[in-house]
Amino acid sequence: MSAIGELAALRRTKSARANPSPAERGDNKAAAVFLAPWFVGLALITVGPISASLYLSFTDYSLLDPPEWTGLDNYAAMAGDPRLFTSLRVTFTYVFVSVPLQLAAALGLALFLDRGLRGLAIYRSVFYLPSLLGASVAVAILWRQIFGNAGLINQLLGVFGVNGPGWIAHPDYALGTLIVFNVWTFGSPMVIFLAGLRQIPKDLYEASAIDGAGKLRQFRAVTIPLLTPIIFFNLVLQIIFAFQAFTQAFIVSGGTGGPIDSTLFYTLYLYEEGFGNLHMGYASAMAWLLLVIIAALTAVNFFASKYWVFYND
């Protein structure tokens, strides 16, 4: 009898779904009305431009004339473009150096602020501020002034009798200034790390202390394992953001890629090809290559996460 009752209830549920009441139909219409602006924005701002970019990547398009279909010519041209490989080398160096340093700085400061300082909200806001201003043109101009030939860094070195180099104008140091710039914007991952640290049960530290574990051992055996989901989250986000870096490289290098293309970020070269040389079809193909690179690295991170990220289960 119970099986028959369950079957009858299932039939009633299916009938109710197939024939909703007037009130349910009214709720569905209201939901559709409220969601309509989001769907329109999704189509016009996201799906439309993505589809157009994919089409243009197979064309010769100069922004001034109608696009002409060329097939895979743009993708074949990328294989023989030395500046593209230079931009990839510079971008990968920037990402794989600046992101670990940024996360290390963010975690270190989060550990310091997690000690229960008075006025924590004020400190958190002050340290988060660079993340809000990091991508702005004004801060990039200020950074250019700081590392200029007569900038603040060289003035401080001059106090100690050291003649500082032209940090931005020297190919050996130009990329380093942008790496320091990205490390400086550690506020966003720091706030996330701080929230993660607050979620670690205090009794785990007490139990490890009873077992004789010191602060360093607690950090290695308790803090890091329980914080690995947060580390993974910040790592994926910051890698994506670093690959998309543009404003700081454009302003600090003067839009030229710096001395001997030492700061020629991939996004900067893409902008130069699309809007400087009017090779919009080629720039669209470059954009899709960047998408593939970011997607591949994200997939690798997710695959590798099962070996080092630990969840509660």
DRENBAVO-297709 format. One record per residue: y, x, z of N, C-alpha, C in turn; residue number from 1. Coordinates in pm, whole numbers, plus 50000, padded with zeros to 5 digits. Example, Ala and Ser with C-alpha at 12.3 -4.5 7.8 and 13.67 -1.06 7.14 Angstrom:
2
(rec (49431,51319,50780),(49550,51230,50780),(49670,51320,50780),1);
(rec (49775,51285,50708),(49894,51367,50714),(50003,51290,50787),2);
***
This chain:
313
(rec (49879,50082,50000),(50000,50000,50000),(50125,50085,50000),1);
(rec (50122,50199,50066),(50241,50285,50071),(50275,50339,49933),2);
(rec (50171,50374,49854),(50196,50424,49719),(50259,50316,49633),3);
(rec (50212,50193,49650),(50270,50082,49571),(50415,50060,49612),4);
(rec (50442,50070,49744),(50580,50054,49790),(50673,50163,49737),5);
(rec (50624,50287,49736),(50706,50396,49681),(50732,50376,49534),6);
(rec (50631,50328,49459),(50650,50304,49317),(50753,50195,49293),7);
(rec (50750,50092,49375),(50847,49983,49361),(50988,50032,49392),8);
(rec (51000,50115,49496),(51132,50168,49531),(51185,50257,49421),9);
(rec (51098,50335,49358),(51140,50421,49248),(51188,50339,49130),10);
(rec (51118,50228,49102),(51161,50141,48992),(51296,50078,49021),11);
(rec (51318,50038,49146),(51447,49980,49184),(51559,50081,49169),12);
(rec (51530,50208,49207),(51631,50314,49194),(51667,50337,49048),13);
(rec (51564,50342,48961),(51591,50362,48819),(51668,50244,48761),14);
(rec (51636,50125,48806),(51707,50007,48757),(51852,50009,48801),15);
(rec (51877,50054,48926),(52015,50062,48975),(52096,50165,48897),16);
(rec (52031,50276,48861),(52102,50378,48784),(52132,50329,48643),17);
(rec (52036,50254,48585),(52057,50204,48450),(52158,50092,48445),18);
(rec (52172,50018,48554),(52265,49906,48559),(52355,49919,48681),19);
(rec (52454,50008,48675),(52542,50027,48791),(52625,49904,48818),20);
(rec (52662,49889,48942),(52744,49776,48982),(52886,49794,48930),21);
(rec (52965,49685,48926),(53105,49698,48881),(53184,49800,48962),22);
(rec (53158,49806,49093),(53230,49904,49176),(53196,50047,49136),23);
(rec (53067,50071,49107),(53026,50206,49066),(53086,50241,48931),24);
(rec (53088,50140,48838),(53149,50166,48708),(53297,50198,48723),25);
(rec (53364,50130,48815),(53506,50160,48838),(53527,50299,48893),26);
(rec (53437,50343,48984),(53447,50479,49039),(53424,50584,48930),27);
(rec (53329,50557,48840),(53302,50651,48731),(53423,50663,48639),28);
(rec (53488,50551,48611),(53606,50556,48525),(53719,50634,48592),29);
(rec (53737,50611,48723),(53842,50683,48795),(53813,50833,48795),30);
(rec (53686,50870,48815),(53651,51012,48812),(53677,51073,48675),31);
(rec (53645,50996,48569),(53669,51047,48434),(53817,51067,48408),32);
(rec (53900,50977,48458),(54045,50990,48439),(54099,51114,48509),33);
(rec (54053,51139,48632),(54101,51255,48707),(54049,51386,48648),34);
(rec (53928,51382,48590),(53871,51503,48532),(53920,51531,48391),35);
(rec (53980,51430,48327),(54022,51446,48188),(54118,51564,48168),36);
(rec (54223,51583,48253),(54311,51700,48231),(54237,51832,48239),37);
(rec (54138,51841,48328),(54063,51967,48339),(53982,51991,48213),38);
(rec (53918,51886,48159),(53840,51902,48037),(53929,51936,47918),39);
(rec (54048,51876,47913),(54143,51908,47805),(54187,52054,47816),40);
(rec (54217,52099,47939),(54254,52240,47957),(54140,52333,47924),41);
(rec (54017,52294,47961),(53901,52377,47929),(53886,52392,47778),42);
(rec (53906,52283,47705),(53890,52288,47560),(54002,52368,47492),43);
(rec (54126,52346,47537),(54241,52408,47469),(54269,52550,47514),44);
(rec (54244,52581,47641),(54283,52710,47697),(54165,52807,47703),45);
(rec (54043,52755,47715),(53927,52844,47731),(53835,52841,47610),46);
(rec (53774,52727,47584),(53674,52719,47477),(53738,52742,47341),47);
(rec (53854,52684,47318),(53921,52701,47188),(53954,52845,47157),48);
(rec (54027,52916,47245),(54057,53057,47217),(53933,53146,47206),49);
(rec (53830,53119,47288),(53708,53199,47279),(53642,53180,47143),50);
(rec (53635,53056,47096),(53574,53028,46966),(53656,53092,46854),51);
(rec (53789,53083,46864),(53875,53144,46762),(53859,53295,46761),52);
(rec (53849,53356,46880),(53832,53501,46887),(53700,53544,46823),53);
(rec (53594,53467,46848),(53465,53501,46788),(53472,53493,46636),54);
(rec (53539,53392,46585),(53553,53380,46439),(53637,53494,46382),55);
(rec (53749,53525,46448),(53838,53629,46399),(53774,53767,46402),56);
(rec (53675,53786,46490),(53609,53916,46497),(53531,53947,46369),57);
(rec (53505,53847,46289),(53435,53867,46162),(53530,53861,46043),58);
(rec (53660,53875,46068),(53758,53863,45961),(53854,53981,45962),59);
(rec (53930,53991,45853),(54043,54084,45844),(54168,54000,45861),60);
(rec (54232,54011,45977),(54344,53923,46011),(54458,54007,46064),61);
(rec (54574,53992,46001),(54690,54074,46037),(54798,53995,46109),62);
(rec (54772,53872,46145),(54869,53781,46209),(54973,53729,46110),63);
(rec (54991,53796,45999),(55092,53756,45900),(55030,53683,45782),64);
(rec (54904,53712,45753),(54833,53650,45641),(54711,53575,45693),65);
(rec (54660,53480,45616),(54540,53408,45660),(54422,53504,45675),66);
(rec (54334,53477,45773),(54218,53566,45792),(54123,53561,45673),67);
(rec (54066,53677,45640),(53968,53688,45532),(53834,53732,45591),68);
(rec (53730,53659,45557),(53597,53685,45611),(53546,53821,45562),69);
(rec (53507,53905,45655),(53455,54038,45621),(53318,54065,45682),70);
(rec (53262,53968,45750),(53130,53987,45809),(53132,54083,45926),71);
(rec (53043,54180,45924),(53028,54274,46034),(53110,54401,46015),72);
(rec (53207,54400,45925),(53284,54522,45896),(53357,54573,46020),73);
(rec (53415,54483,46100),(53488,54526,46219),(53396,54595,46319),74);
(rec (53277,54541,46336),(53182,54600,46430),(53130,54734,46378),75);
(rec (53114,54744,46246),(53073,54872,46188),(53183,54975,46201),76);
(rec (53309,54932,46188),(53422,55025,46199),(53433,55081,46340),77);
(rec (53395,55003,46441),(53404,55051,46578),(53311,55170,46602),78);
(rec (53199,55174,46531),(53104,55283,46549),(53161,55416,46503),79);
(rec (53260,55414,46414),(53320,55537,46366),(53463,55559,46410),80);
(rec (53504,55491,46517),(53642,55501,46567),(53645,55596,46687),81);
(rec (53697,55718,46671),(53697,55813,46783),(53786,55769,46898),82);
(rec (53897,55701,46869),(53985,55656,46977),(53920,55547,47061),83);
(rec (53835,55467,46999),(53764,55365,47075),(53672,55431,47177),84);
(rec (53601,55537,47135),(53512,55605,47228),(53592,55677,47336),85);
(rec (53711,55727,47300),(53798,55786,47401),(53841,55683,47504),86);
(rec (53879,55564,47456),(53920,55458,47548),(53805,55414,47638),87);
(rec (53683,55412,47584),(53567,55377,47665),(53542,55483,47773),88);
(rec (53556,55610,47734),(53535,55718,47832),(53638,55710,47944),89);
(rec (53764,55689,47907),(53870,55679,48008),(53848,55559,48098),90);
(rec (53811,55446,48039),(53792,55323,48118),(53674,55336,48212),91);
(rec (53562,55390,48164),(53445,55405,48250),(53475,55503,48364),92);
(rec (53548,55610,48335),(53587,55703,48442),(53672,55633,48546),93);
(rec (53768,55556,48499),(53857,55482,48589),(53777,55385,48676),94);
(rec (53685,55312,48615),(53609,55210,48690),(53516,55275,48792),95);
(rec (53438,55374,48749),(53335,55430,48835),(53390,55526,48940),96);
(rec (53515,55564,48928),(53577,55646,49033),(53662,55559,49126),97);
(rec (53745,55474,49069),(53841,55399,49151),(53775,55288,49232),98);
(rec (53675,55219,49174),(53616,55106,49245),(53544,55150,49373),99);
(rec (53456,55253,49370),(53396,55296,49497),(53497,55343,49600),100);
(rec (53600,55416,49555),(53703,55460,49649),(53780,55341,49706),101);
(rec (53808,55244,49623),(53880,55125,49670),(53798,55048,49773),102);
(rec (53669,55031,49746),(53584,54958,49839),(53565,55035,49969),103);
(rec (53556,55168,49959),(53543,55249,50080),(53668,55238,50167),104);
(rec (53786,55244,50103),(53911,55228,50177),(53921,55089,50239),105);
(rec (53881,54987,50163),(53888,54850,50214),(53794,54831,50333),106);
(rec (53672,54884,50323),(53576,54870,50432),(53622,54947,50556),107);
(rec (53674,55068,50536),(53721,55147,50649),(53833,55078,50724),108);
(rec (53928,55022,50650),(54039,54954,50716),(53993,54824,50780),109);
(rec (53897,54755,50717),(53845,54632,50777),(53776,54661,50909),110);
(rec (53702,54773,50915),(53638,54812,51040),(53742,54842,51148),111);
(rec (53852,54903,51108),(53959,54935,51203),(54023,54807,51255),112);
(rec (54051,54712,51166),(54116,54588,51207),(54022,54497,51284),113);
(rec (53891,54517,51270),(53793,54432,51338),(53779,54468,51486),114);
(rec (53854,54567,51529),(53843,54611,51668),(53920,54520,51764),115);
(rec (53979,54413,51712),(54049,54319,51798),(54192,54360,51828),116);
(rec (54264,54409,51727),(54403,54450,51746),(54493,54330,51768),117);
(rec (54595,54348,51843),(54695,54242,51861),(54780,54234,51736),118);
(rec (54816,54112,51698),(54894,54093,51576),(54812,54114,51451),119);
(rec (54683,54076,51457),(54594,54100,51344),(54643,54029,51218),120);
(rec (54696,53909,51232),(54743,53834,51115),(54854,53909,51042),121);
(rec (54939,53976,51119),(55049,54051,51057),(54994,54171,50981),122);
(rec (54903,54247,51043),(54844,54362,50976),(54769,54318,50850),123);
(rec (54696,54208,50861),(54618,54161,50747),(54710,54123,50631),124);
(rec (54822,54060,50661),(54916,54022,50556),(54980,54145,50492),125);
(rec (55016,54243,50575),(55081,54364,50522),(54986,54440,50431),126);
(rec (54861,54455,50472),(54766,54530,50391),(54721,54453,50268),127);
(rec (54731,54320,50273),(54692,54239,50158),(54802,54237,50052),128);
(rec (54923,54265,50092),(55038,54257,50001),(55021,54341,49874),129);
(rec (54972,54466,49881),(54956,54542,49756),(54866,54475,49654),130);
(rec (54767,54398,49697),(54680,54329,49602),(54756,54221,49526),131);
(rec (54855,54161,49592),(54935,54060,49525),(55034,54122,49427),132);
(rec (55081,54242,49459),(55184,54306,49376),(55128,54409,49280),133);
(rec (54998,54445,49294),(54944,54557,49219),(54953,54543,49070),134);
(rec (54936,54422,49016),(54936,54403,48870),(55074,54370,48815),135);
(rec (55178,54377,48898),(55311,54340,48851),(55378,54457,48781),136);
(rec (55467,54423,48691),(55539,54525,48615),(55631,54606,48706),137);
(rec (55693,54538,48804),(55788,54607,48892),(55719,54718,48971),138);
(rec (55599,54690,49026),(55528,54791,49103),(55481,54903,49013),139);
(rec (55440,54872,48889),(55398,54976,48796),(55514,55069,48763),140);
(rec (55635,55011,48747),(55753,55094,48723),(55782,55182,48845),141);
(rec (55769,55123,48964),(55789,55200,49087),(55688,55313,49096),142);
(rec (55563,55287,49060),(55459,55390,49062),(55493,55502,48964),143);
(rec (55550,55466,48852),(55590,55567,48754),(55700,55655,48810),144);
(rec (55791,55595,48887),(55897,55673,48948),(55843,55763,49059),145);
(rec (55746,55715,49134),(55691,55795,49243),(55624,55920,49191),146);
(rec (55550,55908,49081),(55476,56021,49027),(55548,56090,48911),147);
(rec (55676,56060,48891),(55753,56127,48787),(55781,56272,48824),148);
(rec (55841,56343,48729),(55870,56486,48752),(55959,56507,48873),149);
(rec (56055,56417,48893),(56144,56427,49009),(56117,56312,49106),150);
(rec (55993,56266,49108),(55958,56151,49190),(55938,56187,49336),151);
(rec (55899,56086,49413),(55884,56102,49557),(55777,56204,49592),152);
(rec (55666,56206,49518),(55558,56300,49549),(55605,56444,49534),153);
(rec (55670,56473,49424),(55718,56609,49402),(55831,56646,49498),154);
(rec (55910,56550,49540),(56014,56578,49639),(55951,56616,49773),155);
(rec (55845,56544,49811),(55776,56579,49936),(55711,56716,49926),156);
(rec (55651,56746,49812),(55591,56878,49794),(55697,56987,49795),157);
(rec (55815,56954,49743),(55924,57053,49741),(55969,57091,49880),158);
(rec (55955,57000,49977),(55992,57032,50115),(55908,57148,50167),159);
(rec (55784,57157,50120),(55694,57264,50163),(55691,57380,50064),160);
(rec (55787,57380,49973),(55797,57491,49878),(55697,57485,49765),161);
(rec (55638,57368,49741),(55539,57354,49634),(55606,57287,49514),162);
(rec (55591,57348,49399),(55646,57291,49276),(55541,57201,49212),163);
(rec (55555,57074,49233),(55455,56979,49185),(55457,56965,49035),164);
(rec (55344,56934,48974),(55337,56916,48829),(55392,56781,48787),165);
(rec (55404,56762,48659),(55439,56630,48607),(55314,56544,48605),166);
(rec (55294,56468,48712),(55168,56397,48731),(55136,56305,48614),167);
(rec (55234,56232,48566),(55211,56136,48458),(55205,56206,48323),168);
(rec (55282,56314,48307),(55289,56382,48178),(55177,56483,48157),169);
(rec (55099,56512,48262),(54993,56612,48249),(54859,56540,48228),170);
(rec (54784,56577,48124),(54657,56506,48096),(54553,56520,48206),171);
(rec (54562,56624,48288),(54464,56643,48395),(54491,56555,48516),172);
(rec (54613,56502,48529),(54650,56426,48647),(54687,56281,48617),173);
(rec (54714,56249,48491),(54767,56116,48457),(54670,56006,48497),174);
(rec (54543,56023,48463),(54445,55919,48499),(54429,55910,48651),175);
(rec (54440,56021,48720),(54429,56020,48867),(54534,55934,48933),176);
(rec (54657,55932,48875),(54761,55847,48933),(54724,55700,48924),177);
(rec (54660,55661,48814),(54618,55521,48799),(54499,55489,48890),178);
(rec (54413,55587,48913),(54303,55566,49007),(54357,55544,49147),179);
(rec (54455,55625,49186),(54519,55607,49318),(54586,55471,49324),180);
(rec (54647,55429,49214),(54710,55297,49207),(54609,55188,49238),181);
(rec (54491,55196,49175),(54391,55091,49197),(54335,55096,49339),182);
(rec (54317,55216,49393),(54269,55227,49531),(54370,55166,49627),183);
(rec (54497,55183,49597),(54604,55130,49682),(54599,54978,49693),184);
(rec (54545,54910,49591),(54538,54764,49595),(54405,54719,49656),185);
(rec (54378,54766,49777),(54251,54737,49844),(54258,54612,49929),186);
(rec (54369,54542,49931),(54389,54433,50024),(54291,54318,50007),187);
(rec (54264,54279,49882),(54175,54165,49859),(54033,54191,49909),188);
(rec (53967,54302,49868),(53833,54326,49925),(53835,54353,50074),189);
(rec (53947,54405,50127),(53955,54430,50270),(53947,54299,50349),190);
(rec (54019,54197,50303),(54017,54068,50371),(53878,54007,50367),191);
(rec (53809,54023,50254),(53672,53970,50242),(53578,54047,50333),192);
(rec (53593,54180,50339),(53511,54259,50431),(53536,54218,50576),193);
(rec (53660,54195,50609),(53694,54157,50746),(53631,54023,50783),194);
(rec (53631,53929,50688),(53565,53801,50714),(53414,53820,50732),195);
(rec (53355,53910,50652),(53212,53937,50667),(53179,54003,50799),196);
(rec (53262,54093,50846),(53239,54159,50974),(53245,54060,51089),197);
(rec (53333,53960,51077),(53344,53861,51183),(53221,53771,51192),198);
(rec (53138,53768,51086),(53020,53683,51085),(52896,53753,51141),199);
(rec (52904,53884,51167),(52789,53956,51220),(52774,53924,51368),200);
(rec (52658,53876,51411),(52639,53840,51554),(52659,53961,51645),201);
(rec (52735,53944,51750),(52763,54052,51844),(52641,54092,51925),202);
(rec (52545,53997,51940),(52428,54031,52021),(52341,54136,51953),203);
(rec (52353,54151,51821),(52278,54257,51753),(52330,54394,51794),204);
(rec (52461,54406,51810),(52518,54533,51856),(52478,54560,52001),205);
(rec (52478,54454,52081),(52440,54472,52221),(52293,54514,52234),206);
(rec (52207,54452,52152),(52064,54488,52157),(52041,54631,52109),207);
(rec (52113,54672,52004),(52097,54808,51955),(52152,54909,52054),208);
(rec (52260,54872,52125),(52314,54963,52226),(52216,54981,52341),209);
(rec (52146,54873,52378),(52045,54884,52484),(51933,54977,52441),210);
(rec (51900,54975,52311),(51795,55064,52259),(51842,55207,52241),211);
(rec (51968,55233,52273),(52020,55369,52267),(52091,55406,52139),212);
(rec (52121,55308,52054),(52190,55337,51928),(52339,55359,51953),213);
(rec (52393,55467,51893),(52536,55493,51903),(52613,55417,51796),214);
(rec (52743,55442,51789),(52827,55371,51694),(52786,55399,51550),215);
(rec (52758,55526,51518),(52719,55559,51381),(52586,55495,51345),216);
(rec (52490,55497,51438),(52361,55434,51413),(52376,55283,51397),217);
(rec (52460,55221,51477),(52485,55078,51464),(52547,55045,51329),218);
(rec (52635,55132,51284),(52698,55110,51154),(52595,55115,51042),219);
(rec (52503,55212,51050),(52403,55229,50945),(52292,55125,50952),220);
(rec (52252,55084,51073),(52136,54997,51088),(52170,54849,51104),221);
(rec (52294,54820,51144),(52332,54681,51167),(52442,54636,51072),222);
(rec (52554,54709,51074),(52670,54665,50998),(52644,54665,50848),223);
(rec (52601,54778,50795),(52583,54789,50650),(52479,54693,50595),224);
(rec (52357,54684,50655),(52259,54588,50600),(52308,54444,50599),225);
(rec (52374,54401,50708),(52421,54264,50714),(52545,54241,50628),226);
(rec (52611,54349,50590),(52732,54336,50508),(52702,54356,50359),227);
(rec (52578,54386,50323),(52547,54412,50182),(52578,54295,50089),228);
(rec (52562,54166,50128),(52604,54059,50037),(52753,54063,50006),229);
(rec (52834,54098,50108),(52979,54108,50087),(53011,54229,50000),230);
(rec (52942,54340,50024),(52964,54459,49942),(52931,54429,49796),231);
(rec (52819,54360,49775),(52778,54324,49639),(52881,54233,49573),232);
(rec (52929,54135,49646),(53031,54043,49592),(53157,54119,49552),233);
(rec (53207,54203,49642),(53327,54281,49611),(53304,54378,49495),234);
(rec (53186,54438,49490),(53155,54534,49384),(53161,54468,49247),235);
(rec (53098,54353,49233),(53097,54284,49104),(53238,54243,49064),236);
(rec (53312,54185,49157),(53449,54140,49126),(53539,54257,49087),237);
(rec (53536,54364,49164),(53627,54475,49139),(53592,54549,49011),238);
(rec (53464,54555,48975),(53427,54617,48847),(53485,54535,48732),239);
(rec (53473,54404,48740),(53529,54318,48635),(53680,54334,48627),240);
(rec (53748,54333,48742),(53893,54348,48743),(53935,54484,48688),241);
(rec (53860,54590,48721),(53896,54724,48677),(53882,54738,48526),242);
(rec (53782,54677,48468),(53766,54683,48322),(53879,54609,48252),243);
(rec (53939,54513,48317),(54047,54436,48257),(54185,54492,48289),244);
(rec (54193,54604,48357),(54322,54662,48394),(54404,54693,48270),245);
(rec (54531,54654,48273),(54617,54675,48156),(54760,54711,48194),246);
(rec (54819,54629,48283),(54963,54643,48310),(54999,54782,48360),247);
(rec (54923,54833,48459),(54957,54962,48516),(54945,55074,48413),248);
(rec (54844,55067,48326),(54828,55170,48224),(54938,55160,48119),249);
(rec (54976,55039,48084),(55080,55019,47982),(55215,55070,48031),250);
(rec (55248,55039,48156),(55379,55078,48209),(55383,55226,48243),251);
(rec (55283,55274,48315),(55285,55413,48360),(55277,55509,48242),252);
(rec (55198,55476,48141),(55183,55564,48025),(55287,55538,47918),253);
(rec (55374,55439,47941),(55474,55407,47840),(55418,55337,47719),254);
(rec (55299,55276,47733),(55238,55203,47624),(55176,55289,47517),255);
(rec (55164,55420,47541),(55113,55512,47439),(54974,55567,47471),256);
(rec (54922,55537,47589),(54794,55593,47627),(54805,55726,47698),257);
(rec (54926,55767,47732),(54947,55889,47807),(54928,56014,47724),258);
(rec (54941,56130,47787),(54924,56257,47714),(54780,56275,47667),259);
(rec (54764,56301,47538),(54633,56323,47476),(54539,56206,47507),260);
(rec (54593,56085,47508),(54515,55962,47534),(54440,55968,47666),261);
(rec (54494,56039,47763),(54425,56053,47892),(54425,55925,47973),262);
(rec (54516,55831,47943),(54519,55702,48012),(54504,55588,47912),263);
(rec (54434,55614,47802),(54413,55511,47700),(54302,55417,47746),264);
(rec (54338,55320,47827),(54239,55221,47870),(54193,55138,47750),265);
(rec (54074,55082,47762),(54019,55002,47652),(54111,54884,47621),266);
(rec (54160,54816,47725),(54249,54702,47703),(54379,54745,47637),267);
(rec (54427,54865,47670),(54550,54916,47610),(54529,54945,47461),268);
(rec (54415,55002,47428),(54385,55028,47287),(54364,54897,47211),269);
(rec (54302,54799,47276),(54284,54668,47214),(54421,54605,47183),270);
(rec (54512,54612,47280),(54647,54559,47258),(54718,54633,47145),271);
(rec (54702,54764,47142),(54766,54844,47037),(54715,54806,46898),272);
(rec (54583,54786,46886),(54526,54749,46756),(54568,54608,46716),273);
(rec (54569,54516,46813),(54598,54377,46780),(54744,54349,46753),274);
(rec (54832,54399,46839),(54974,54365,46828),(55060,54481,46778),275);
(rec (55010,54604,46786),(55085,54717,46733),(55054,54744,46588),276);
(rec (54926,54751,46556),(54883,54777,46419),(54849,54651,46342),277);
(rec (54858,54534,46408),(54831,54404,46345),(54688,54395,46291),278);
(rec (54596,54460,46358),(54453,54449,46324),(54389,54350,46422),279);
(rec (54427,54224,46411),(54381,54126,46509),(54232,54099,46497),280);
(rec (54177,54105,46377),(54033,54088,46362),(53956,54198,46433),281);
(rec (54004,54322,46416),(53939,54436,46482),(53955,54426,46634),282);
(rec (54073,54383,46679),(54097,54366,46823),(54006,54257,46881),283);
(rec (53982,54151,46805),(53892,54046,46852),(53750,54099,46868),284);
(rec (53707,54182,46772),(53574,54244,46784),(53567,54334,46907),285);
(rec (53676,54408,46935),(53681,54492,47054),(53671,54407,47181),286);
(rec (53737,54290,47179),(53732,54202,47296),(53589,54155,47323),287);
(rec (53515,54127,47218),(53376,54084,47238),(53288,54198,47283),288);
(rec (53318,54320,47238),(53244,54435,47289),(53270,54452,47439),289);
(rec (53394,54434,47481),(53426,54442,47623),(53352,54336,47703),290);
(rec (53344,54215,47647),(53269,54109,47713),(53123,54147,47731),291);
(rec (53064,54206,47628),(52923,54246,47635),(52905,54355,47740),292);
(rec (52998,54452,47745),(52988,54561,47843),(52995,54506,47986),293);
(rec (53093,54419,48012),(53108,54363,48146),(52986,54278,48183),294);
(rec (52938,54197,48088),(52821,54113,48114),(52699,54198,48141),295);
(rec (52683,54308,48066),(52566,54395,48086),(52571,54462,48223),296);
(rec (52688,54512,48263),(52699,54577,48394),(52680,54475,48507),297);
(rec (52730,54355,48487),(52710,54250,48589),(52562,54217,48602),298);
(rec (52493,54208,48487),(52349,54179,48492),(52273,54293,48560),299);
(rec (52312,54417,48534),(52247,54531,48600),(52270,54525,48750),300);
(rec (52390,54490,48791),(52419,54479,48934),(52334,54371,49000),301);
(rec (52320,54257,48933),(52239,54149,48990),(52092,54190,48995),302);
(rec (52045,54261,48893),(51906,54304,48893),(51881,54406,49005),303);
(rec (51975,54501,49021),(51957,54604,49122),(51981,54552,49263),304);
(rec (52050,54439,49276),(52084,54389,49409),(51961,54355,49492),305);
(rec (51850,54320,49426),(51731,54283,49504),(51671,54402,49578),306);
(rec (51715,54524,49544),(51663,54643,49609),(51751,54689,49727),307);
(rec (51875,54640,49734),(51961,54691,49841),(52046,54583,49910),308);
(rec (52046,54460,49858),(52122,54352,49921),(52026,54272,50008),309);
(rec (52063,54250,50134),(51976,54181,50231),(52045,54054,50277),310);
(rec (51973,53944,50266),(52023,53814,50311),(51949,53775,50438),311);
(rec (51989,53663,50497),(51932,53622,50625),(51782,53593,50615),312);
(rec (51738,53557,50494),(51597,53525,50480),(51512,53647,50449),313);
***
